[in-house]
Amino acid sequence: MEWTKYAQAIAREFVARRPENFVDLWRKYQDYGGRAGPSEFHALIHGEGEASEKDLFLLKAAFVDISK
């Protein structure tokens, strides 16, 4: 589960550098099948509340894809 904390930290930094990256990352997450809305996705990035393994995996996949 260590990679999930890493993926969340990287996503937070990515969004903090350019706030418009949030929308790009969220859309890519949805392209991969993620169902979280904007507020739920924000909570996912910030480690708030419960996140499923699937959502964390999709967050990682979306970040890897968008950062190419």
N, C-alpha and C positions, 0 to 999 in steps of 0.2 A: 504493500500500500504506500510505500515511500514515494513512488513515482507520481502518485496522485497529488500529494502535497507539492511536489516539484512542479507538476503541470499547472496547478492552481497558482503557484507563486509566479511562474513564467507568464501566465495569462494576465495576472494582475499587473505585472510590470509592463507588458505589451500594451495594455489598455491605458495605463498611467502615462506612458510616453506620448501617445496620441489617442485622445478619447474617441475619435472616429473609428479606431480599430475595434472598438466594442461591437459596432454594428456589423463590420466585416466578419469578425470572429463568430458572432452569434448566427449570422446567416450561413456561414460554412458549417457550423455545428448543426443547424437545421437541415442542411443539405445531406448530412450524414445520418439523419434520422432522429436528431434530438427534438424533443417536444417542449422544452422549457420556453416560456415566454421571456420577454426582456427582464422582468424583475426576478424571475426564478433563475435566469442565466446569470444575472448579477450576483445573486446569492451563491450560486455554484462556484463562480470565480473566487469569491471572497470566503469560501468555506463556511458559509452560514447555513444552518439547518442540515437536513439529511440529503445526501447525494448518493444516487445509485452508482454502482460500478459501471453500468452502461453509460450514464451521463458523464462520468469522469473519463471513461475511455473515449467517448465522442469529443469531449473537450480537448483531450490530447491529440486526437486525430485531426481535428479542425485546426488546431494551432500549428501542427506540423505541416499541414497542407497550405495554410495561408502564409506561413513564413518562408516558403520556398522561393 
